[in-house]
């Protein structure tokens, strides 16, 4: 099974605010996310799950939570108490690619298990009071850039780069 982290981030690896707010709206990235994850299973933290209510459609989320009393929005949505348990659940259900969709703690916990990282790097410099960051995966040297696509600025949106990184030597 391929484990893919997928995220959009602004300068300094900012993926959002501690409040859960994402301080941008980039339609091309949103469309890319929806198309790339359609029909797949997603691993999300409990807060991200709540923020994404209504987004799941034909996607099957696994909610990472230690709260045994937590109830998902749908009986088709799954729960796991750890990243290894989520990976086992996905494998047991024949999942061929699991997308990790955040938040920051889930990205960090999933990074050692990841095979691929898909990033939309937005050309934005933001001033947020409590920024949340994507993990600094590049510092360990175990990744290489596999593909790069430039997205020009659109109506009301900044330019962006779509990067796919793959783990080396895994």
HUTAZI-V389716 format. One record per residue. N is the residue number from 0. PHI is phi in whole degrees, 0 to 359 (NA if undefined). NEAR is the number of other ideal C-beta (glycine too) atoms within 12 Angstrom. D_CENTER is the distance of its C-alpha to the mean C-alpha in whole Angstrom. Layout:
N | PHI | NEAR | D_CENTER
N | PHI | NEAR | D_CENTER
//
This chain:
0 | NA | 24 | 17
1 | 271 | 26 | 14
2 | 252 | 38 | 11
3 | 240 | 36 | 8
4 | 273 | 44 | 5
5 | 229 | 42 | 4
6 | 204 | 45 | 4
7 | 247 | 39 | 8
8 | 216 | 39 | 10
9 | 261 | 32 | 14
10 | 309 | 21 | 17
11 | 60 | 18 | 17
12 | 61 | 26 | 13
13 | 286 | 29 | 13
14 | 251 | 42 | 10
15 | 164 | 33 | 12
16 | 246 | 23 | 15
17 | 302 | 19 | 16
18 | 290 | 15 | 17
19 | 101 | 23 | 14
20 | 286 | 20 | 15
21 | 260 | 32 | 13
22 | 277 | 27 | 16
23 | 203 | 29 | 16
24 | 224 | 18 | 16
25 | 237 | 30 | 15
26 | 305 | 21 | 16
27 | 294 | 28 | 16
28 | 294 | 35 | 12
29 | 301 | 23 | 12
30 | 295 | 19 | 14
31 | 298 | 25 | 12
32 | 302 | 30 | 9
33 | 297 | 23 | 12
34 | 292 | 19 | 14
35 | 290 | 26 | 11
36 | 262 | 32 | 10
37 | 304 | 19 | 14
38 | 78 | 17 | 15
39 | 253 | 32 | 13
40 | 268 | 37 | 12
41 | 237 | 42 | 8
42 | 256 | 51 | 8
43 | 223 | 45 | 8
44 | 285 | 37 | 10
45 | 299 | 31 | 13
46 | 293 | 27 | 13
47 | 298 | 34 | 10
48 | 303 | 36 | 11
49 | 296 | 23 | 14
50 | 292 | 25 | 13
51 | 266 | 31 | 12
52 | 309 | 19 | 15
53 | 93 | 12 | 16
54 | 270 | 22 | 13
55 | 286 | 31 | 13
56 | 49 | 20 | 16
57 | 274 | 15 | 17
58 | 264 | 32 | 13
59 | 248 | 31 | 14
60 | 277 | 42 | 12
61 | 251 | 43 | 13
62 | 267 | 39 | 13
63 | 274 | 40 | 13
64 | 205 | 30 | 16
65 | 261 | 16 | 19
66 | 277 | 16 | 21
67 | 295 | 9 | 23
68 | 270 | 9 | 25
69 | 291 | 20 | 21
70 | 240 | 15 | 22
71 | 289 | 25 | 19
72 | 296 | 20 | 20
73 | 225 | 17 | 21
74 | 295 | 9 | 22
75 | 281 | 17 | 20
76 | 278 | 30 | 17
77 | 249 | 32 | 17
78 | 235 | 30 | 17
79 | 213 | 38 | 17
80 | 264 | 20 | 18
81 | 205 | 20 | 16
82 | 297 | 30 | 14
83 | 302 | 19 | 17
84 | 294 | 22 | 18
85 | 295 | 37 | 15
86 | 296 | 29 | 15
87 | 298 | 20 | 19
88 | 298 | 27 | 18
89 | 297 | 33 | 16
90 | 300 | 21 | 19
91 | 297 | 16 | 22
92 | 259 | 19 | 20
93 | 75 | 13 | 20
94 | 291 | 26 | 17
95 | 263 | 16 | 17
96 | 215 | 28 | 13
97 | 251 | 41 | 10
98 | 261 | 43 | 7
99 | 266 | 46 | 4
100 | 242 | 43 | 2
101 | 110 | 39 | 5
102 | 280 | 36 | 7
103 | 302 | 32 | 9
104 | 294 | 27 | 11
105 | 290 | 40 | 9
106 | 301 | 38 | 7
107 | 297 | 26 | 11
108 | 290 | 29 | 12
109 | 273 | 40 | 10
110 | 307 | 32 | 11
111 | 297 | 20 | 14
112 | 262 | 30 | 14
113 | 283 | 37 | 11
114 | 255 | 29 | 13
115 | 213 | 33 | 11
116 | 229 | 38 | 9
117 | 248 | 38 | 8
118 | 238 | 37 | 9
119 | 260 | 37 | 11
120 | 263 | 34 | 13
121 | 277 | 37 | 15
122 | 277 | 23 | 18
123 | 227 | 26 | 19
124 | 247 | 14 | 20
125 | 246 | 25 | 20
126 | 250 | 13 | 22
127 | 242 | 23 | 20
128 | 290 | 13 | 22
129 | 229 | 16 | 19
130 | 290 | 24 | 16
131 | 245 | 34 | 13
132 | 244 | 26 | 12
133 | 287 | 39 | 9
134 | 298 | 29 | 11
135 | 279 | 17 | 14
136 | 288 | 32 | 14
137 | 288 | 20 | 16
138 | 290 | 10 | 19
139 | 274 | 17 | 20
140 | 73 | 12 | 21
141 | 266 | 18 | 19
142 | 228 | 26 | 17
143 | 225 | 20 | 19
144 | 286 | 21 | 18
145 | 267 | 19 | 18
146 | 209 | 16 | 18
147 | 216 | 17 | 18
148 | 230 | 20 | 18
149 | 264 | 15 | 20
150 | 250 | 24 | 19
151 | 291 | 13 | 22
152 | 300 | 16 | 23
153 | 244 | 18 | 23
154 | 298 | 10 | 25
155 | 76 | 10 | 24
156 | 235 | 22 | 20
157 | 277 | 27 | 20
158 | 294 | 19 | 20
159 | 208 | 30 | 17
160 | 237 | 27 | 16
161 | 258 | 31 | 14
162 | 246 | 31 | 13
163 | 240 | 26 | 13
164 | 248 | 31 | 14
165 | 238 | 23 | 15
166 | 288 | 26 | 16
167 | 260 | 16 | 20
168 | 71 | 10 | 23
169 | 273 | 16 | 20
//
